[in-house]
Amino acid sequence: MILAAPVDWKVQLVYMDIDNPNNPQTVNHVIVSIDTDQASYLIETTTNEVMQPYIDGVTGWYFDVGG
């Protein structure tokens, strides 16, 4: 849905370690990263409680989505 929006945002999948978000030991989770040029968001899509829990950022592997 984000890629279908009429905006020019950078959307990435972030492969990460959910147990160690800033010091990854393994890859065991994926989140969505969005950069709108005005703000950046790390979005957790697997919970209905907190959409953006990674306020300290995430060290992981970022891959561009879309084309």
Biopython code that builds the backbone (N, CA, C, O; Angstrom):
import numpy as np
from Bio.PDB.StructureBuilder import StructureBuilder

atoms = [
    (1, "MET", "N", (0.820, -1.172, 0.000)),
    (1, "MET", "CA", (0.000, 0.000, 0.000)),
    (1, "MET", "C", (0.877, 1.252, 0.000)),
    (1, "MET", "O", (0.542, 2.244, -0.648)),
    (2, "ILE", "N", (1.984, 1.211, 0.716)),
    (2, "ILE", "CA", (2.872, 2.372, 0.771)),
    (2, "ILE", "C", (3.456, 2.663, -0.605)),
    (2, "ILE", "O", (3.528, 3.818, -1.023)),
    (3, "LEU", "N", (3.869, 1.622, -1.301)),
    (3, "LEU", "CA", (4.454, 1.815, -2.625)),
    (3, "LEU", "C", (3.440, 2.310, -3.644)),
    (3, "LEU", "O", (3.820, 2.931, -4.637)),
    (4, "ALA", "N", (2.156, 2.046, -3.417)),
    (4, "ALA", "CA", (1.115, 2.489, -4.341)),
    (4, "ALA", "C", (0.726, 3.951, -4.121)),
    (4, "ALA", "O", (0.057, 4.547, -4.965)),
    (5, "ALA", "N", (1.136, 4.524, -3.007)),
    (5, "ALA", "CA", (0.783, 5.918, -2.706)),
    (5, "ALA", "C", (1.511, 6.865, -3.665)),
    (5, "ALA", "O", (2.624, 6.563, -4.094)),
    (6, "PRO", "N", (0.905, 7.995, -4.006)),
    (6, "PRO", "CA", (1.532, 8.948, -4.930)),
    (6, "PRO", "C", (2.565, 9.840, -4.228)),
    (6, "PRO", "O", (2.450, 11.066, -4.229)),
    (7, "VAL", "N", (3.579, 9.195, -3.628)),
    (7, "VAL", "CA", (4.648, 9.909, -2.918)),
    (7, "VAL", "C", (5.984, 9.324, -3.338)),
    (7, "VAL", "O", (6.046, 8.220, -3.879)),
    (8, "ASP", "N", (7.051, 10.064, -3.088)),
    (8, "ASP", "CA", (8.391, 9.599, -3.441)),
    (8, "ASP", "C", (9.176, 9.308, -2.159)),
    (8, "ASP", "O", (10.123, 10.018, -1.821)),
    (9, "TRP", "N", (8.769, 8.264, -1.464)),
    (9, "TRP", "CA", (9.409, 7.881, -0.215)),
    (9, "TRP", "C", (10.361, 6.720, -0.443)),
    (9, "TRP", "O", (10.146, 5.897, -1.333)),
    (10, "LYS", "N", (11.401, 6.657, 0.351)),
    (10, "LYS", "CA", (12.314, 5.516, 0.318)),
    (10, "LYS", "C", (11.763, 4.459, 1.269)),
    (10, "LYS", "O", (11.632, 4.702, 2.469)),
    (11, "VAL", "N", (11.444, 3.294, 0.730)),
    (11, "VAL", "CA", (10.891, 2.196, 1.520)),
    (11, "VAL", "C", (11.897, 1.052, 1.497)),
    (11, "VAL", "O", (12.385, 0.657, 0.438)),
    (12, "GLN", "N", (12.198, 0.526, 2.685)),
    (12, "GLN", "CA", (13.153, -0.571, 2.794)),
    (12, "GLN", "C", (12.638, -1.628, 3.764)),
    (12, "GLN", "O", (11.903, -1.325, 4.704)),
    (13, "LEU", "N", (13.037, -2.872, 3.519)),
    (13, "LEU", "CA", (12.853, -3.936, 4.497)),
    (13, "LEU", "C", (14.138, -4.013, 5.306)),
    (13, "LEU", "O", (15.235, -3.923, 4.755)),
    (14, "VAL", "N", (13.995, -4.179, 6.612)),
    (14, "VAL", "CA", (15.160, -4.255, 7.490)),
    (14, "VAL", "C", (15.171, -5.640, 8.124)),
    (14, "VAL", "O", (14.293, -5.986, 8.915)),
    (15, "TYR", "N", (16.178, -6.421, 7.763)),
    (15, "TYR", "CA", (16.371, -7.730, 8.367)),
    (15, "TYR", "C", (17.183, -7.500, 9.636)),
    (15, "TYR", "O", (18.255, -6.895, 9.594)),
    (16, "MET", "N", (16.660, -7.991, 10.781)),
    (16, "MET", "CA", (17.243, -7.618, 12.065)),
    (16, "MET", "C", (17.150, -8.758, 13.076)),
    (16, "MET", "O", (16.536, -9.794, 12.820)),
    (17, "ASP", "N", (17.770, -8.540, 14.213)),
    (17, "ASP", "CA", (17.689, -9.437, 15.365)),
    (17, "ASP", "C", (16.748, -8.787, 16.369)),
    (17, "ASP", "O", (17.119, -7.809, 17.018)),
    (18, "ILE", "N", (15.537, -9.316, 16.507)),
    (18, "ILE", "CA", (14.543, -8.691, 17.377)),
    (18, "ILE", "C", (14.963, -8.715, 18.841)),
    (18, "ILE", "O", (14.520, -7.876, 19.625)),
    (19, "ASP", "N", (15.808, -9.665, 19.215)),
    (19, "ASP", "CA", (16.261, -9.759, 20.601)),
    (19, "ASP", "C", (17.413, -8.804, 20.897)),
    (19, "ASP", "O", (17.641, -8.451, 22.055)),
    (20, "ASN", "N", (18.134, -8.386, 19.876)),
    (20, "ASN", "CA", (19.280, -7.482, 20.002)),
    (20, "ASN", "C", (19.245, -6.462, 18.869)),
    (20, "ASN", "O", (20.078, -6.531, 17.966)),
    (21, "PRO", "N", (18.300, -5.514, 18.890)),
    (21, "PRO", "CA", (18.124, -4.623, 17.746)),
    (21, "PRO", "C", (19.307, -3.726, 17.423)),
    (21, "PRO", "O", (19.428, -3.266, 16.288)),
    (22, "ASN", "N", (20.183, -3.464, 18.385)),
    (22, "ASN", "CA", (21.338, -2.600, 18.115)),
    (22, "ASN", "C", (22.663, -3.344, 18.141)),
    (22, "ASN", "O", (23.718, -2.736, 17.960)),
    (23, "ASN", "N", (22.623, -4.644, 18.363)),
    (23, "ASN", "CA", (23.823, -5.477, 18.355)),
    (23, "ASN", "C", (23.439, -6.864, 17.839)),
    (23, "ASN", "O", (23.405, -7.827, 18.606)),
    (24, "PRO", "N", (23.150, -6.966, 16.535)),
    (24, "PRO", "CA", (22.588, -8.209, 16.007)),
    (24, "PRO", "C", (23.527, -9.403, 16.145)),
    (24, "PRO", "O", (24.730, -9.314, 15.896)),
    (25, "GLN", "N", (22.931, -10.523, 16.552)),
    (25, "GLN", "CA", (23.637, -11.792, 16.647)),
    (25, "GLN", "C", (23.200, -12.739, 15.534)),
    (25, "GLN", "O", (23.941, -13.636, 15.133)),
    (26, "THR", "N", (21.989, -12.522, 15.048)),
    (26, "THR", "CA", (21.396, -13.359, 14.012)),
    (26, "THR", "C", (20.302, -12.550, 13.313)),
    (26, "THR", "O", (19.977, -11.441, 13.737)),
    (27, "VAL", "N", (19.751, -13.096, 12.266)),
    (27, "VAL", "CA", (18.598, -12.475, 11.602)),
    (27, "VAL", "C", (17.380, -13.329, 11.935)),
    (27, "VAL", "O", (17.335, -14.514, 11.605)),
    (28, "ASN", "N", (16.386, -12.717, 12.595)),
    (28, "ASN", "CA", (15.199, -13.474, 12.963)),
    (28, "ASN", "C", (13.910, -12.653, 12.854)),
    (28, "ASN", "O", (12.863, -13.070, 13.350)),
    (29, "HIS", "N", (13.988, -11.493, 12.207)),
    (29, "HIS", "CA", (12.805, -10.631, 12.106)),
    (29, "HIS", "C", (12.987, -9.626, 10.968)),
    (29, "HIS", "O", (14.113, -9.333, 10.564)),
    (30, "VAL", "N", (11.885, -9.107, 10.462)),
    (30, "VAL", "CA", (11.913, -8.087, 9.416)),
    (30, "VAL", "C", (10.948, -6.971, 9.809)),
    (30, "VAL", "O", (9.830, -7.231, 10.253)),
    (31, "ILE", "N", (11.397, -5.718, 9.640)),
    (31, "ILE", "CA", (10.536, -4.559, 9.847)),
    (31, "ILE", "C", (10.587, -3.701, 8.588)),
    (31, "ILE", "O", (11.346, -3.989, 7.663)),
    (32, "VAL", "N", (9.782, -2.655, 8.560)),
    (32, "VAL", "CA", (9.730, -1.746, 7.419)),
    (32, "VAL", "C", (10.331, -0.402, 7.818)),
    (32, "VAL", "O", (10.026, 0.136, 8.882)),
    (33, "SER", "N", (11.184, 0.128, 6.955)),
    (33, "SER", "CA", (11.772, 1.452, 7.152)),
    (33, "SER", "C", (11.235, 2.376, 6.073)),
    (33, "SER", "O", (11.221, 2.026, 4.893)),
    (34, "ILE", "N", (10.790, 3.570, 6.489)),
    (34, "ILE", "CA", (10.280, 4.560, 5.536)),
    (34, "ILE", "C", (10.967, 5.890, 5.803)),
    (34, "ILE", "O", (11.000, 6.363, 6.939)),
    (35, "ASP", "N", (11.511, 6.487, 4.759)),
    (35, "ASP", "CA", (12.114, 7.817, 4.847)),
    (35, "ASP", "C", (11.339, 8.725, 3.904)),
    (35, "ASP", "O", (11.306, 8.497, 2.695)),
    (36, "THR", "N", (10.708, 9.772, 4.474)),
    (36, "THR", "CA", (9.873, 10.673, 3.683)),
    (36, "THR", "C", (10.610, 11.951, 3.290)),
    (36, "THR", "O", (10.009, 12.848, 2.699)),
    (37, "ASP", "N", (11.879, 12.047, 3.604)),
    (37, "ASP", "CA", (12.710, 13.247, 3.459)),
    (37, "ASP", "C", (12.423, 14.270, 4.550)),
    (37, "ASP", "O", (13.210, 15.197, 4.741)),
    (38, "GLN", "N", (11.328, 14.125, 5.260)),
    (38, "GLN", "CA", (11.026, 14.999, 6.396)),
    (38, "GLN", "C", (11.123, 14.254, 7.716)),
    (38, "GLN", "O", (11.367, 14.856, 8.762)),
    (39, "ALA", "N", (10.928, 12.928, 7.663)),
    (39, "ALA", "CA", (11.008, 12.093, 8.858)),
    (39, "ALA", "C", (11.314, 10.656, 8.436)),
    (39, "ALA", "O", (11.037, 10.249, 7.308)),
    (40, "SER", "N", (11.889, 9.903, 9.367)),
    (40, "SER", "CA", (12.173, 8.488, 9.136)),
    (40, "SER", "C", (11.419, 7.657, 10.161)),
    (40, "SER", "O", (11.269, 8.058, 11.315)),
    (41, "TYR", "N", (10.950, 6.499, 9.728)),
    (41, "TYR", "CA", (10.164, 5.624, 10.590)),
    (41, "TYR", "C", (10.659, 4.193, 10.464)),
    (41, "TYR", "O", (10.970, 3.732, 9.366)),
    (42, "LEU", "N", (10.733, 3.493, 11.584)),
    (42, "LEU", "CA", (10.953, 2.053, 11.619)),
    (42, "LEU", "C", (9.653, 1.456, 12.125)),
    (42, "LEU", "O", (9.285, 1.651, 13.283)),
    (43, "ILE", "N", (8.956, 0.729, 11.259)),
    (43, "ILE", "CA", (7.602, 0.290, 11.559)),
    (43, "ILE", "C", (7.561, -1.201, 11.847)),
    (43, "ILE", "O", (8.009, -2.022, 11.047)),
    (44, "GLU", "N", (7.016, -1.529, 13.005)),
    (44, "GLU", "CA", (6.789, -2.913, 13.407)),
    (44, "GLU", "C", (5.386, -3.299, 12.961)),
    (44, "GLU", "O", (4.409, -2.687, 13.395)),
    (45, "THR", "N", (5.274, -4.302, 12.105)),
    (45, "THR", "CA", (3.970, -4.657, 11.548)),
    (45, "THR", "C", (3.363, -5.904, 12.181)),
    (45, "THR", "O", (2.273, -6.318, 11.788)),
    (46, "THR", "N", (4.042, -6.511, 13.152)),
    (46, "THR", "CA", (3.550, -7.772, 13.720)),
    (46, "THR", "C", (2.896, -7.608, 15.085)),
    (46, "THR", "O", (2.672, -8.603, 15.775)),
    (47, "THR", "N", (2.590, -6.408, 15.487)),
    (47, "THR", "CA", (1.889, -6.174, 16.742)),
    (47, "THR", "C", (0.840, -5.093, 16.543)),
    (47, "THR", "O", (0.979, -4.230, 15.676)),
    (48, "ASN", "N", (-0.190, -5.145, 17.337)),
    (48, "ASN", "CA", (-1.215, -4.104, 17.260)),
    (48, "ASN", "C", (-1.090, -3.133, 18.432)),
    (48, "ASN", "O", (-1.970, -2.297, 18.637)),
    (49, "GLU", "N", (-0.005, -3.235, 19.203)),
    (49, "GLU", "CA", (0.171, -2.391, 20.378)),
    (49, "GLU", "C", (1.073, -1.185, 20.122)),
    (49, "GLU", "O", (0.710, -0.059, 20.462)),
    (50, "VAL", "N", (2.240, -1.411, 19.528)),
    (50, "VAL", "CA", (3.202, -0.331, 19.305)),
    (50, "VAL", "C", (3.705, -0.430, 17.873)),
    (50, "VAL", "O", (4.372, -1.401, 17.516)),
    (51, "MET", "N", (3.392, 0.561, 17.054)),
    (51, "MET", "CA", (3.793, 0.505, 15.647)),
    (51, "MET", "C", (5.258, 0.872, 15.462)),
    (51, "MET", "O", (5.885, 0.399, 14.514)),
    (52, "GLN", "N", (5.814, 1.685, 16.321)),
    (52, "GLN", "CA", (7.179, 2.160, 16.143)),
    (52, "GLN", "C", (7.972, 2.027, 17.458)),
    (52, "GLN", "O", (8.255, 3.031, 18.112)),
    (53, "PRO", "N", (8.329, 0.786, 17.846)),
    (53, "PRO", "CA", (8.979, 0.583, 19.145)),
    (53, "PRO", "C", (10.487, 0.818, 19.154)),
    (53, "PRO", "O", (11.084, 0.834, 20.230)),
    (54, "TYR", "N", (11.116, 0.998, 18.016)),
    (54, "TYR", "CA", (12.572, 1.071, 17.942)),
    (54, "TYR", "C", (13.054, 2.519, 17.945)),
    (54, "TYR", "O", (13.621, 2.990, 16.959)),
    (55, "ILE", "N", (12.830, 3.221, 19.049)),
    (55, "ILE", "CA", (13.172, 4.640, 19.126)),
    (55, "ILE", "C", (14.684, 4.873, 19.112)),
    (55, "ILE", "O", (15.139, 5.966, 18.776)),
    (56, "ASP", "N", (15.464, 3.849, 19.474)),
    (56, "ASP", "CA", (16.924, 3.965, 19.451)),
    (56, "ASP", "C", (17.521, 3.493, 18.133)),
    (56, "ASP", "O", (18.741, 3.394, 18.000)),
    (57, "GLY", "N", (16.663, 3.202, 17.160)),
    (57, "GLY", "CA", (17.140, 2.740, 15.865)),
    (57, "GLY", "C", (17.365, 1.244, 15.839)),
    (57, "GLY", "O", (17.149, 0.549, 16.832)),
    (58, "VAL", "N", (17.798, 0.765, 14.702)),
    (58, "VAL", "CA", (18.052, -0.660, 14.505)),
    (58, "VAL", "C", (19.321, -0.811, 13.683)),
    (58, "VAL", "O", (19.503, -0.143, 12.665)),
    (59, "THR", "N", (20.183, -1.688, 14.133)),
    (59, "THR", "CA", (21.332, -2.094, 13.340)),
    (59, "THR", "C", (20.923, -3.378, 12.635)),
    (59, "THR", "O", (20.659, -4.393, 13.280)),
    (60, "GLY", "N", (20.872, -3.329, 11.334)),
    (60, "GLY", "CA", (20.438, -4.496, 10.579)),
    (60, "GLY", "C", (20.838, -4.355, 9.130)),
    (60, "GLY", "O", (21.707, -3.554, 8.785)),
    (61, "TRP", "N", (20.207, -5.126, 8.299)),
    (61, "TRP", "CA", (20.507, -5.139, 6.877)),
    (61, "TRP", "C", (19.320, -4.544, 6.146)),
    (61, "TRP", "O", (18.220, -5.096, 6.189)),
    (62, "TYR", "N", (19.534, -3.415, 5.469)),
    (62, "TYR", "CA", (18.469, -2.629, 4.823)),
    (62, "TYR", "C", (18.457, -2.930, 3.324)),
    (62, "TYR", "O", (19.486, -2.832, 2.655)),
    (63, "PHE", "N", (17.279, -3.300, 2.802)),
    (63, "PHE", "CA", (17.132, -3.625, 1.397)),
    (63, "PHE", "C", (16.003, -2.790, 0.795)),
    (63, "PHE", "O", (14.892, -2.763, 1.325)),
    (64, "ASP", "N", (16.295, -2.110, -0.315)),
    (64, "ASP", "CA", (15.299, -1.268, -0.999)),
    (64, "ASP", "C", (14.127, -2.113, -1.506)),
    (64, "ASP", "O", (14.303, -3.248, -1.948)),
    (65, "VAL", "N", (12.944, -1.537, -1.431)),
    (65, "VAL", "CA", (11.720, -2.179, -1.895)),
    (65, "VAL", "C", (11.162, -1.323, -3.032)),
    (65, "VAL", "O", (11.260, -0.096, -2.997)),
    (66, "GLY", "N", (10.600, -1.950, -4.000)),
    (66, "GLY", "CA", (9.986, -1.213, -5.100)),
    (66, "GLY", "C", (10.951, -1.016, -6.238)),
    (66, "GLY", "O", (12.043, -1.584, -6.251)),
    (67, "GLY", "N", (10.557, -0.231, -7.164)),
    (67, "GLY", "CA", (11.430, -0.051, -8.291)),
    (67, "GLY", "C", (10.947, 0.991, -9.151)),
    (67, "GLY", "O", (11.569, 1.287, -10.172)),
]
sb = StructureBuilder()
sb.init_structure("model")
sb.init_model(0)
sb.init_chain("A")
sb.init_seg("    ")
for serial, (resi, resn, name, xyz) in enumerate(atoms, 1):
    if name == "N":
        sb.init_residue(resn, " ", resi, " ")
    sb.init_atom(name, np.array(xyz, "f"), 0.0, 1.0, " ", f" {name:<3s}", serial, name[0])
structure = sb.get_structure()
